């Protein structure tokens, strides 16, 4: 391999045959089609490989290895997430940047508000939001799906859930996009988000309402009320975890459907298929490469790893192994183990409602020409825009 | 071999055999038994392996732990005999166990 040693990191304990020439952040092929490129990389790589880019890190490609790593906090820690955030002036990441057992009571607190029973109460509001965004597309011949649906829908729902007033939508959307884009102004935008959340927490402390922040203020963890900094941290993690991820899941899902008229026709003929479709498309879109750090030296699946090594769990590869399952709810789109996405029930409901509403208002749809590559690799892989050609509902069958 | 009968919400029964030390969730997943998802793989993080223990087995299976009870509370239809399948570990004493699976683990 022709790596330049000044920019590429290969520590001595990494066996040379495990090193592959793949930059999981900036690979050119991923910009055109993330999933094709990931399949190609996975097929040519050892099950556990080392990428010398981005500081150097392990990549786990197999479902079994990813499941093991994400269930083993003794060797695969998440604490670096909190430390990293705090170094950048952000809050600690509760519960995302914690390891068990300290993690457990915080996780249970969050799950209390994101379990299926509580999420079901949000369905009416989610349906209203979807209807408002998608119904206007019924008469249009084209749309940019990210801007029209996939961005505004989760942001509106998150704001309502937290108790943020809807008139702040435009500012909040711009801030959210800046924070997740990791640009020069990300720090500024994070500070403003924390200011907005801080004001919300102060307002609900003074006068509780029927929203998540008010409810969390009344909770206890380890026998004590939740402090202001801790509550801010939870809210910030919910914000980071719940917005662009849903946007990505919606956009990748609609992209697959746009490329597969037969799948569209099946769903249109049988909308009862939509809950299964949600998981089928999530599996094919699994866009989060969940990161961990080795906590103590270990030999994992025959590979020597040292404390401090970075690990990327390549969840798309693990969810789409050759010869593996293609249906069913067990995939790695929400990660796995004790940090498995706490928002998965909310995400599934948002996706289900979005697809139901979409198929009610929109007929056959297909990708519109887009000369520029729109996909981006990284820890949360995403697609910047999705241009579609639309036909009115009821005319799809004739096309 | 420890025999377990899963009763689906529509009354369909399915008897499967597991090993001591295996969890009910792992047994259901390994045998392709429908009605249990077990998304998080047994870390008590997702609440998608909710089962209801048949009343005559409740005492031998025992109650949920504090954190398990938190998760059970937010499953769709929790009851007094509810447990998370990933937290019920098979042993010889549970040979013949009967558990019911809910209509859905998800919204």
Interface residues (C-beta under 8 A of the other chain):
Chain A: X67 X70 X71 X104 X105 X107 X108 X111 X112 X114 X115 X116 X117 X118 X119 X120 X123 X275 X329 X330 X334 X336 X337 X338 X339 X340 X342 X344 X345 X348 X349 X352
Chain B: X29 X37 X38 X39 X40 X41 X42 X43 X44 X45 X46 X47 X48 X67 X70 X71 X73 X74 X75 X76 X78 X105 X106 X107
